[in-house]
């Protein structure tokens, strides 16, 4: 049975704070593993959020800047570097499905689940593709400035600058793939969330491009393209969260993704619950 023959829901763009955005991914995975609908979703981070990669050292964060500027800090269950998700400049998505419905090979799964993302770029007239070379890191703690990897880093334009990063979290019973699509860019603010970044805003712009720069599209047009590409790929019906899912996500956000233990020390307080 094809993935699109199964039950999928499209959750159109919503605004969530960082911990709740990550908690909803986990709850969606539990729903899918329990026989409920699979989920494709688009979301924005409000307030703007720095999401740390799972193994990222908290000392790489400028905590004073983030507190002063009302930038939430949380930690993803996926790897990679930190991403500053500007509430205007970042468009994020997630795809969640039972593990036994997806390829066991990581590369095959990336190719499958990134297909609607490439479709979204194509709808906007953006020449996007996986990078074909492993460029060296510019600033290792920052996702958009790490070494580029052909498996999951998407570049665009003639100069092949990064426009999207994607990552997977493979549980025993479900797979979560989420990603950041760069709609617009504030390199000064992005870099300011990191402690002592060894690069400049000009160097950041040399490495990173945006949907706005490549297509001239408005943010609403870009969001529409991502939503419709996801919906068509999964043959998804427009849907939303149940009251039970929202309640579970709010509890998960408070007990895990907003906790000092998780954000600072990578210790999951919900393990064994």
Helices and strands as residue ranges (DSSP letters): G 3-5, E 8-16, H 18-33, E 38-45, E 49-52, G 58-60, H 63-68, E 72-75, E 83-85, E 90-98, G 99-101, H 106-113, H 115-123, E 128-130, G 143-145, E 153-156, E 161-170, E 174-182, H 187-192, H 201-207, H 211-215, H 219-234, E 237-238, H 243-252, I 253-257, H 260-265
